[in-house]
Amino acid sequence: MRIAIGFSGAAGTGVNTSGMLLGDLLSKKGYTIIGDKEYASIIKGDNNDFFLYISDTDYFITQKIDHFFAFDDYSIAKNEKIYKLKKKYNVKNQKTKYKNVFCFGAALKLLGIDINEGKTLLERKYQGDVLTTNIECLTKGYEYIKASVENLSANVGPEKAFMFGNEIIAKGAMESGMNFYSAYPMTPASSLMDVIAPDHRVTFVQCEDEISVSLTMLGAKFAGKRAMCGTSGGGFALMTESIAFSNQAELGGVYILAQRDGPSTGTPTFTGQGDLNFALNASYGDTLPIVVAPSTYPDGYNLIGKALNRSDQYQHPVIFLSDKQFSEGYISVDKNTLKAEPILRGKQVNSEQLTTNSYLRYKLTNDGISPVVLPGTENGEFIATSYEHEESGTTNENPEIKKLMMGKRFKKLATFVQKEFNENFYGYDIINPEAKIFFVTRGMNRYVLEDFVQQKNLKKTGEIGQTPIYGLIVIKVFQPFDMRLNEFLESHAKQIKKLIFVEMNYAGQMQEFVMNKCLLNDKKRVKKISNIRKYTLYPIFLEEV
């Protein structure tokens, strides 16, 4: 069973409420849902949309919208050019105070869900006269639809939570010990603040700009906090000097880069994946930050904990690459699949482990990682500077010292590869390793491609369990790169007939990166390489694969 429902109206009319109410109710009944928010960069007016893709089994995203509720004429006129709207309900002339709750009631009737379930949900959210008015609107909407066309009255599985991406990232970070967060509002990273700011476990600082954001975060790292900051492209541009400082002073810190469509201000409320090259080379000088990118929401919950750990363990900046669709999209998720990482702080030492004048903050070690102390630790004095320095932290411009310290910092990345890429953790996922045609992608594109692969393989082979035609490779760690993927492609060269790179940018940044890393410009490796590149604001739909 698959149903897609859309709610659409001007900004400020509560469109999101319709989608969130229905998504919340159906998630508690065990349904598998993706919620996609699309909205203009305007506070009131124009058009906002909330689409729910509802299934009793698998996640999906399509252009086809089975039932589309429009608060006005423009909602239909605009979205007809983007989506295939099968059944349209224009409620602009309905005499009701809250069109959003009216449409929620109408959707309940369409889906064969008892109105009392909607009333119960409203009673949990509102009270008094507001509740009374909302229930009146709900009832009018329910009566507006003459007959149900589906039957979603029964529960189809264990209760799920209806959560948005930044909520999952923020909660994953806090459960993994993040206790300092700094930010300046910038879509689509802003809603991280909404989740983090009220939590008493975290010191939250809203700064005047992203330069201050990133340097405040580094100050917290220096003081021993599990620190993180978040922004989007333009703000991240202002953070690049701090990334160089973090690398030189070996402070660490996690930078959430929630991509939006650019360049420059671009179309700031729409999705895109154009910042990969920027993230990989996010500063000046010879520096390489660690770059990770979640592809599922449970993965995002866990991977942000890993990012915090690796930042501490390797004393190195980590960039967590999200995008608008991932950060602001909703999903029904079994909370049991949200696994927080145990807290790992790396080589922290205390005063009992130090003797007078013995501490070297940047001590040369076999793995490149030096012991670190908290400021104020007895016998643990050191200098954290942006200048090149010797082991104590004292500025030094001796060529031999420069050679040793550059080697030390890069040795940490070699240690990362040796320690982290093991049988329990890969920098990529492979679905159907025996397939002949592979899609290669990252981020939220995974959901639509995994759906396509499953459907096409079932259609081609006739049953699950047969040798699949299609497979999927999802890159999760870009830097350092897990070269076991290169080994896989080399060992399966005769089997693999085609690679299709799927990403949301014009230039094909991921394709170029992976082809260089995996030597795919050699035509002996893969017979045919093609791509799907979408850069027109909206997510990749099943029909576009």
C-alpha positions in Angstrom: 0.0 0.0 0.0 1.3 3.4 -1.0 -0.5 6.8 -0.7 0.9 10.3 -1.2 -0.9 13.2 0.3 -0.1 16.9 -0.1 -1.2 20.0 1.8 -0.5 23.4 0.2 -1.2 27.0 0.9 0.3 30.4 1.5 3.1 30.8 4.1 1.5 31.7 7.4 -1.7 29.6 7.0 -0.5 26.6 8.9 0.2 24.1 6.1 2.9 22.3 8.0 0.4 21.6 10.9 -1.8 19.6 8.6 1.1 17.4 7.6 2.6 17.1 11.0 -0.8 16.1 12.6 -1.5 13.4 10.1 2.1 12.2 10.1 2.2 12.0 13.9 -1.1 10.0 14.0 -0.1 7.6 11.3 3.4 7.1 12.7 1.8 6.0 16.0 -0.2 3.4 14.0 3.1 2.0 12.7 3.1 3.3 9.2 6.3 4.0 7.2 6.3 7.7 6.3 8.6 10.3 4.7 7.4 13.9 5.1 8.8 16.5 2.7 8.5 20.3 3.3 8.8 22.7 0.4 8.5 26.4 1.0 9.4 29.8 -0.4 11.9 32.1 1.4 9.1 34.4 2.5 7.3 34.7 5.9 3.8 35.2 4.6 2.3 34.6 1.2 3.5 32.7 -1.9 3.3 28.9 -1.4 4.2 26.3 1.2 3.8 22.5 0.8 3.9 19.5 3.1 3.9 16.1 1.4 3.4 12.8 3.1 4.5 9.5 1.5 2.7 6.8 3.4 3.3 3.1 3.2 2.8 0.0 5.3 6.3 -1.3 4.3 8.9 0.8 2.6 9.9 4.5 2.3 9.3 6.1 -1.0 9.2 9.5 -2.7 7.3 10.2 -5.9 6.0 13.0 -8.1 2.6 11.4 -8.1 0.4 12.8 -5.3 -2.8 10.9 -4.8 -4.7 13.5 -2.8 -3.8 17.2 -2.8 -5.4 19.7 -0.5 -5.1 23.3 -1.7 -5.9 26.3 0.5 -6.0 28.5 -2.6 -5.9 28.5 -6.4 -2.2 29.3 -6.7 -1.3 26.2 -4.7 -2.7 24.1 -7.6 -1.3 26.2 -10.4 2.2 26.1 -9.0 2.4 22.5 -8.0 0.8 21.1 -11.2 4.0 22.0 -12.9 6.1 20.0 -10.5 3.9 17.1 -9.3 1.3 14.8 -10.8 -1.7 15.7 -8.8 -4.3 13.0 -9.2 -7.2 14.2 -7.0 -7.3 17.9 -6.0 -9.4 19.4 -3.2 -9.5 23.2 -3.3 -10.8 24.3 0.1 -10.4 28.1 -0.4 -14.2 28.7 -0.1 -14.8 26.5 2.9 -16.0 28.6 5.8 -13.7 27.4 8.5 -11.3 29.3 10.8 -8.4 26.8 10.5 -8.0 25.4 7.0 -5.1 23.3 8.1 -7.2 21.4 10.7 -10.1 21.2 8.3 -7.8 19.5 5.8 -6.5 17.2 8.5 -10.1 16.1 9.2 -10.7 15.6 5.5 -7.6 13.5 5.2 -8.7 11.3 8.1 -12.0 10.6 6.3 -10.3 9.8 3.0 -8.0 7.3 4.8 -10.9 5.6 6.7 -9.6 6.7 10.1 -12.1 7.4 12.9 -12.5 11.1 13.7 -12.1 10.3 17.4 -8.4 9.5 16.8 -8.0 13.1 15.4 -9.9 14.6 18.3 -7.6 12.7 20.8 -4.5 14.1 19.1 -5.9 17.6 19.2 -6.8 17.2 22.9 -3.1 16.5 23.6 -2.0 19.7 21.9 -4.7 22.3 22.7 -7.2 23.2 25.4 -10.0 25.6 26.1 -11.6 27.7 23.3 -8.7 26.9 21.0 -9.4 23.2 21.3 -13.1 23.7 20.8 -12.6 25.7 17.6 -10.1 23.1 16.3 -12.5 20.2 16.9 -15.2 22.2 15.0 -12.8 22.6 12.0 -11.8 19.0 12.2 -15.4 17.8 12.1 -16.3 20.1 9.2 -13.3 18.7 7.3 -14.3 15.1 8.1 -17.8 15.8 6.8 -16.5 17.5 3.7 -15.4 14.1 2.3 -18.4 12.0 1.4 -16.7 8.6 1.5 -13.4 7.0 2.4 -11.2 5.7 -0.4 -8.7 3.9 1.8 -8.7 2.0 5.1 -5.9 2.9 7.3 -7.8 2.4 10.5 -5.8 -0.5 11.8 -2.3 -0.4 13.3 0.2 -2.0 10.9 3.2 -2.3 13.3 4.8 -1.0 16.5 4.4 2.7 17.3 6.9 5.0 15.6 7.9 8.6 16.3 7.4 11.3 13.6 10.6 13.3 13.8 12.5 15.8 11.5 16.1 15.4 10.5 17.7 18.2 12.6 15.7 16.9 15.6 17.3 13.5 15.1 20.8 14.9 14.6 20.5 17.2 17.7 19.2 14.4 19.9 21.8 12.0 18.7 24.5 14.6 19.5 23.1 15.2 23.0 22.8 11.5 23.8 26.4 11.2 22.7 27.5 13.8 25.2 27.5 17.0 23.2 27.3 19.8 25.8 28.1 23.0 23.9 26.4 24.3 20.7 26.9 27.7 19.0 25.0 28.9 16.0 23.6 31.8 14.0 20.3 31.2 12.3 20.6 30.0 8.7 18.3 27.7 6.9 18.3 24.7 6.9 20.4 24.4 10.0 18.4 26.8 12.2 16.0 24.2 13.6 18.9 22.5 15.3 18.7 25.4 17.8 15.0 24.8 18.4 15.9 21.3 19.7 19.1 22.1 21.5 18.4 25.4 23.2 15.8 24.2 25.7 17.9 21.2 26.8 19.6 21.9 30.2 22.5 19.5 29.3 23.8 21.9 26.7 25.3 25.4 26.9 23.8 27.1 23.9 25.3 30.4 22.5 23.6 32.3 19.6 26.3 34.6 18.2 26.3 37.7 16.0 27.8 35.9 13.0 29.3 32.7 11.9 32.9 33.8 12.5 32.0 34.2 16.2 30.0 31.0 16.1 32.9 28.9 15.0 35.5 30.5 17.2 33.2 30.3 20.2 32.9 26.6 19.5 36.7 26.3 19.4 36.9 28.1 22.7 34.6 25.6 24.2 36.7 22.8 22.7 39.8 24.3 24.3 38.0 24.3 27.6 37.2 20.6 27.3 33.6 20.6 26.0 32.0 18.2 23.5 31.4 21.1 21.2 29.5 21.5 17.9 28.3 24.3 15.7 25.9 24.4 12.7 25.3 26.5 9.6 24.7 26.4 5.8 26.9 27.4 2.9 27.3 31.2 3.4 27.8 30.8 7.1 30.2 28.0 6.5 32.3 30.3 4.3 32.9 32.5 7.3 33.9 29.5 9.4 36.8 28.4 7.2 39.5 30.3 9.1 38.4 28.6 12.3 38.8 25.2 10.6 42.4 26.0 9.7 42.9 27.2 13.4 41.4 23.9 14.6 43.7 21.9 12.5 46.8 23.9 13.5 46.0 24.0 17.2 44.6 20.5 17.1 41.4 21.5 18.9 38.8 19.5 16.9 35.1 20.5 16.9 32.2 19.3 14.8 30.8 21.6 12.0 27.4 20.8 10.7 27.1 21.9 7.1 23.4 21.7 6.1 23.5 22.3 2.4 21.0 24.4 0.5 20.7 25.4 -3.1 23.2 28.0 -4.2 25.5 29.6 -5.2 25.5 32.6 -2.9 22.1 33.2 -1.3 20.7 31.1 -4.2 17.3 29.7 -3.4 17.8 29.3 0.4 14.8 27.2 1.3 15.4 24.5 -1.3 17.7 21.5 -1.3 20.9 20.8 -3.1 24.2 19.0 -2.7 26.7 21.5 -4.1 29.0 21.9 -1.2 31.0 18.6 -1.3 34.1 20.1 -2.8 33.8 23.0 -0.3 33.6 20.7 2.6 36.6 18.5 1.4 38.8 21.6 1.0 37.2 23.8 3.7 40.2 26.0 4.5 43.5 27.4 3.3 46.8 25.8 3.8 47.5 22.1 3.6 44.6 20.8 5.7 42.1 18.0 5.3 39.1 17.9 7.6 37.3 14.7 8.3 34.0 14.7 6.3 31.0 12.5 7.0 27.6 12.4 5.4 24.6 10.4 6.8 22.3 8.7 4.4 19.4 7.5 6.6 17.9 9.1 9.7 19.1 6.4 12.1 22.5 6.8 10.5 22.4 10.5 11.2 21.6 9.9 14.9 24.6 7.5 15.2 27.0 9.3 12.9 26.8 12.6 14.7 28.0 10.7 17.9 30.8 9.2 15.9 31.7 12.7 14.6 31.9 14.0 18.2 34.1 11.1 19.2 36.4 11.4 16.3 36.8 15.1 16.9 37.9 14.3 20.4 40.0 11.3 19.6 41.9 12.8 16.7 41.8 16.4 17.9 40.7 17.3 14.4 37.9 19.2 12.7 35.0 17.1 11.5 32.4 18.3 9.0 29.0 16.7 9.2 27.4 17.1 5.7 23.6 17.3 5.6 21.2 19.0 3.2 17.8 20.7 3.3 15.8 17.6 2.5 17.6 15.6 5.2 17.7 18.4 7.9 14.1 19.6 7.5 12.4 16.4 6.2 10.3 14.2 8.5 10.3 10.5 8.9 8.4 7.9 11.0 11.1 6.1 12.9 11.3 3.3 15.4 13.2 4.9 18.3 14.9 1.5 18.9 16.8 2.0 15.7 18.3 5.3 17.1 21.6 4.2 18.6 23.7 6.7 20.4 27.5 6.3 20.4 29.3 5.7 23.7 31.4 8.7 24.7 35.1 8.5 23.7 37.3 11.4 24.7 40.6 10.2 23.4 44.0 10.8 25.0 42.9 13.1 27.9 45.3 13.1 30.8 45.0 14.5 34.3 47.4 16.1 36.8 48.2 12.7 38.4 49.7 11.6 35.1 51.9 14.7 34.8 55.1 15.8 36.4 56.5 19.3 36.7 57.5 20.7 33.3 57.0 17.4 31.6 53.8 18.1 29.5 54.2 18.5 25.8 50.8 19.4 24.3 52.0 18.6 20.8 54.2 15.6 21.6 55.3 13.7 18.6 53.8 10.2 18.8 53.6 7.1 16.6 50.0 7.7 15.8 50.2 11.5 15.5 47.8 12.0 18.4 49.2 13.8 21.5 47.9 13.7 25.1 45.6 16.6 25.9 44.7 18.2 29.2 42.0 20.6 30.3 43.1 24.2 31.0 44.0 24.7 34.6 45.3 21.2 35.1 48.4 21.3 37.4 51.6 20.9 35.4 49.6 21.0 32.2 50.5 24.5 30.9 50.6 24.9 27.1 50.0 27.3 24.3 47.2 26.8 21.7 48.3 28.9 18.8 47.4 29.4 15.1 51.2 29.7 14.4 53.3 26.7 13.6 54.9 25.5 16.8 57.1 23.0 18.5 55.9 20.2 20.9 55.3 22.6 23.8 53.1 24.9 21.6 55.8 27.7 21.4 55.9 29.3 18.0 58.7 28.0 15.9 59.7 28.6 12.2 62.4 26.1 12.0 62.1 24.0 8.7 62.7 20.7 10.6 60.0 21.5 13.1 57.6 22.4 10.3 58.3 19.1 8.6 57.7 17.1 11.8 54.5 19.0 12.7 53.0 18.7 9.3 53.8 15.0 9.3 52.3 14.7 12.7 49.0 16.2 11.8 48.6 14.2 8.6 49.6 11.0 10.5 46.4 11.4 12.5 44.4 10.8 9.3 46.5 7.7 8.5 45.7 6.5 12.0 42.0 7.2 11.4 42.1 4.9 8.3 43.9 2.2 10.2 41.7 2.2 13.3 38.2 3.2 12.1 37.8 1.4 8.8 37.5 -2.2 10.0 35.0 -5.1 9.8 32.5 -3.2 12.0 32.6 0.1 10.2 32.8 1.0 6.5 32.9 4.4 4.9 30.2 3.3 2.6 27.2 0.9 2.3 26.7 -1.6 -0.5 23.3 -3.0 -1.2 23.2 -6.1 -3.5 27.0 -6.5 -3.9 26.4 -9.2 -6.6 24.5 -6.8 -8.9 25.5 -5.8 -12.4 24.4 -2.1 -12.4 25.1 0.1 -9.4 23.8 3.5 -8.5 26.4 5.5 -6.5 25.0 8.3 -4.3 25.0 10.0 -0.9 22.6 11.6 1.6 18.8 11.4 1.4 18.9 10.2 -2.3 19.4 6.8 -0.7 15.7 6.4 0.1 14.5 6.9 -3.5 17.3 4.8 -5.0 16.8 1.9 -2.5 13.1 1.9 -3.4 13.9 1.9 -7.1 16.5 -0.9 -6.7 14.1 -3.1 -4.7 11.2 -2.6 -7.1 13.2 -3.1 -10.3 14.9 -6.2 -9.0 11.6 -7.7 -8.0 10.2 -7.0 -11.4 13.3 -8.3 -13.2 13.8 -11.5 -11.2 10.2 -12.2 -10.2 11.0 -12.9 -6.6 13.2 -11.8 -3.7 16.3 -13.9 -3.4 17.3 -14.1 -7.1 20.5 -12.5 -8.3 19.6 -8.8 -8.5 20.3 -6.6 -11.6 20.5 -3.4 -9.6 22.7 -2.5 -6.6 23.4 0.7 -4.6 26.6 2.2 -3.2 26.2 4.9 -0.6 29.2 7.0 0.4 29.1 7.9 4.1 32.7 9.0 4.9 34.3 11.1 2.2 37.5 12.1 4.0 39.5 10.1 4.7 38.2 7.9 1.9 37.7 4.2 2.6 39.8 2.6 -0.1 38.1 -0.8 0.4 35.5 0.5 -2.1 38.2 0.7 -4.7 39.1 -2.9 -3.9 35.5 -3.9 -4.3 35.2 -2.2 -7.6 38.4 -3.7 -8.8 37.6 -7.3 -7.7 34.1 -7.0 -9.2 35.2 -5.4 -12.5 34.0 -8.3 -14.7 30.6 -8.4 -12.9 29.8 -4.7 -12.9 28.5 -3.5 -16.2 27.6 0.1 -15.3 27.9 2.7 -12.6 25.3 5.5 -12.4 26.2 8.4 -10.1 23.2 10.2 -8.6 23.6 13.6 -6.9 22.0 17.0 -6.6 24.4 19.4 -8.3 25.3 20.4 -11.8 29.0 19.7 -11.8 29.0 16.1 -10.6 31.2 16.7 -7.6 30.7 13.3 -6.0 31.2 11.5 -9.3 34.5 13.3 -10.0 35.7 12.7 -6.4 34.9 8.9 -6.4 36.2 8.4 -9.9 39.6 9.9 -8.9 39.8 7.9 -5.7 38.8 4.6 -7.3 40.7 5.1 -10.6 37.5 4.8 -12.6 38.9 6.9 -15.4 40.5 3.7 -16.5 37.9 2.2 -18.8 39.1 -1.3 -17.9 37.6 -0.9 -14.4 34.0 -0.3 -15.4 32.5 -0.7 -18.9 30.0 2.2 -18.7 29.6 5.2 -16.4 26.7 7.6 -16.5 24.9 10.0 -14.1 21.7 11.5 -12.9 22.1 15.1 -11.7 19.3 17.2 -10.4 19.8 20.8 -9.5 16.2 22.2 -9.8 15.3 22.7 -6.1 13.2 19.6 -5.4 14.1 16.1 -4.3 14.9 13.3 -6.7 11.6 11.5 -7.3 11.2 7.8 -8.2 10.0 8.7 -11.7 13.3 10.5 -12.4 15.6 7.6 -11.8 
